């Protein structure tokens, strides 16, 4: 086994490896395809370090532009994570990937007792879109699901900030609000956000936080507290999944530790396929 930094020439080998672990590799696959494998500090870029055996990638760790260490390393997770951070020379602001791998890397970094804004041990769900039957969910004339309109962007940006505060441990600083707005604006610009609307009133937001031609990952699903428990998120998510299927996408994944959200996803046909972890340090 050889541990080394990846370059653009390694992109096919990396994607082939990540595709074999597609349900838990969405951030790595999507970022690598969109931003490449060289790090210059731009959004979505990362330093990639892989374990290579007989010219095949067998594990990878990436230290991303935002300080997150992203893992897909069934073996050698701690070794790859440490090598990646040693090479980047930057602080670790968080960890994400399959739960066992995140635990191993966190211990290797000596961060088991470090204070966190989020320490999520979540469940990973997947759905083959060929099996998705949304008609019963969307059988209503009152609620319309569509792409957001410009006069709705400010409301949706505020929703994204509220999501980050409620679920990701954000505190609502001006910098966090700026990043939240940029993230949502990028989702909208790429055609990866949908809203459920009734008589002009926004009800719920569904979005993809990572997209590939074969698979999408749901993330940032939000319904204001006063509108929860009425099935609006289910309708918005169903519409986004229909749009993905129409694009030729075969599979959708997500991770969550929220029991209410899990009931929504179960109702749509998602099945648990593993464990996932997202840790954000203070």
N, C-alpha and C positions, 0 to 999 in steps of 0.2 A: 504494500500500500504506500502511495506517495501523497503527501499533503502539499498542495500548492495553490497559488492564486490563479483564478480563471481569467481568461482574456476573451475577446470577441470570437476567436477561433474555436473556443470551447462551447459556444452557444448551442450547437446541435446536440452534443453529448449531454449538456446540462438539461436541456429540454426533454430529451429522451428519458433521463433519470426521473425528472420531476413528473413527467406524464404517468410514470408507473405508480406515483404516489399523488395522483391528481387531486383527490379530495382535500388533502391537507397541505397543498403546495401552491395555493392560488396567489398569495402575495408574491412569492418568489417567481413563479412563472410569468405572471402579468407584468411585474416590474422589470424583469430581465428582458422581456420582449419589447416593452415600451421604451425603456431607458438604456438598454445595453448592459454590458458587463464591466465597463470601465467607470471609475469613480472620479468625478470632478466637482462634487458637492451639490449637484442639481437635484431637484425633487425626483424621487423614485430611483435614483442611482444608489449603488452600494458597492462595498468591497466584498467580493465573493471568494471564499476559500473552500476548496473541495478535497475530499479523499478520492483518489483515483487508483483504480486497480485494473491492469490489463487494458489501459486506455478508456475504461468506462468509469464514469462518475458513480460513486457509491454513497456519497453523502455530501452535504453542502451547508455552510453557514454564511450569512450575509450581514454585514454591519451597514445598515441603511443610512441615508442622508439625515434622517430624523433621530438617529441614535438607537433605533430598534435593532436588535439582533434577531434575525429570522432564520429558523432552522428547518431542515429536512435531512436528518442524519440518523437513520435507524441504528447505526453503530457509530461510535466515535464522536458523539454530539459535543461532549465537553472539550475534547481536543480541538475540534474544528472551531467551536465558538471562541476558545481562547486564542487560537492562531489568528482568527479573523480580527479580533479586537486588538491584539498585539500589532497587527499590520496596519490597521486603520489609525491607531493612536488616539482614538476618541472615546468619550465616556459612553457607558452603556445606560441608556435611558429606559430600556424595556426589553422584553423577550417575548417572542411568539412562535408557535409551532406545535407539533404534537406534544401532549402534556408531559410524557416521560422525558422527552428530550429537553424540554424547557427546565424541568427540575434538575436534570444533570448539569446543564450549563449554568444554572443559577448557583448551584453548589460550588461548581468550579470557580466561579467569579467571587465566591465568598459573600454572596448577597442574600443568603437564606433569611437573614433577620433584617434586611434593609427595609426601611419604610416604603410603603407603596400607596399609590393613588388607586390602583386596581390590581387585584391578585386573583384573576379569573381562571378557575378550573371549570371548563365548559364542555358541553357535549357537541360533537360534530354530527351534522345531519346531511343527508343527500337525497336527491330525487331525480329519477330518470324522467325527463320531460316527455318522452313517448308515452309514459303511463299517466301523465297528468290529465285529469278530467275536471276542468274548471267551471263547467256550465252551471252547476248548482250554486256555486259560490257567487257567480256574477249575474245570476238571474234576478236583476232588479233594474227598473227603469229610472229610479230616482238618483242612483249614484253613477257618476261617470268617472272613468279612469283614463287619464291622459298625461302627456308631458306637461311639466309646469310652464306657466305663462310668465312673461317678464314682470307683470305687476304683482306676481306672487312671490318673487324671489326673496324679498326682504323678510317676509313671514317665514319662509322655508329656511333661510339662514338662521333666524332666531330659533327655529325648531332644531337645527343641527347643533347649535350651541347648547340648547337644553338637553339634547341627547348626550353630548359629551360630558356635561355636568352630571347627569343622572347615572350614566352607565360607564363612563371612562374616568371618572374622578377629576374632571376638569374643574377649575374654580371660576371660569368666566373672565379671565384677564383679557385686556385688549389684544395681546398677541394670540391667545387661544381663539378669540372671536375672529381674528383675521384669518387664521389657519382654517377654522371651521367653514368660513364663508368661501375661501378659495377651494376647499375640498368639495363642497356642495356645488359650487359654480362649475367645477371641472366635471362632476358627474352629470350635471344638466347639459353642458356643452357636448359631451360625448354621447348623449342620448341614453343615459343610464339612470334616469330618475323618473318616477311616475307619482302622480297624486290621485287620491280618491276625492271627488268633489260632489257635493249635493247642493243644488240651487245656488251655485257660486261660492259655497262655503268649503274651505279646505278641511278635510277630515283626517287624512293619513298620508304618509310619505313612504314609498318603497324605493329602494335603490340597490345598485350593484357596486360593491367596493373593489371588485377585481373582475375582469372580463377577458375571456379567451374565445376563440372560435368554437371550441367544443364544450366549454363549461363556464358558468358564471357563479359568483359568490355574492349572496345577499348580505347587505350591511347598511347600517344607518336607518333601519326601519323605525319610524316614529309616529305616534299618535299622541296629541296633547292629552294630559291626564283627565280632563273633563269629558273627553270623548271616548275613553277606553271602555272595553267590555261590550261593545256593540258590533263587533265584527268588521270594522272599517279597515283595520290592518290586513285582515284576511283578503278582503277585496282588492286592496292596493297591491299586495304581494302576488295574488293570482294574476292580475293584469300584467305585472312586470314579467312573470314567468311565461305568460302567453306571448309577450313581445319577444322574449329570448328564444322561445321555440320557433317563432316565425322567422327569426334570423338564422335558423339552422343549428342552434345550440342544443346539445343532447342531454346536458346534466346541469343541475343546480345544487349548490352546497351552502351551508351556513354553520356558524357556531353560536351557541347561546347557553347561558346558565339561568335564564329567566323562565320559571315554570309557566307563567301565563303565555309567553311567547312560544314555548314548546307546544302548548295545546293548539295554538294557531297553526304551527307547522305540521303537527301530526294530522290535523284536519285536512291539510292540503296534500298529504301523502308522503311527507318526508319521513325517512327512517334513520335512526341513529347508526352511524358507521364508525364511531371512534370517540376519542377524547382530545380536546384541544385546549391550549392555554394562552392567555394574553396577560402579561404582567407589565405594569407601568410603574416605574419608581418615581418617588417624589424628589 
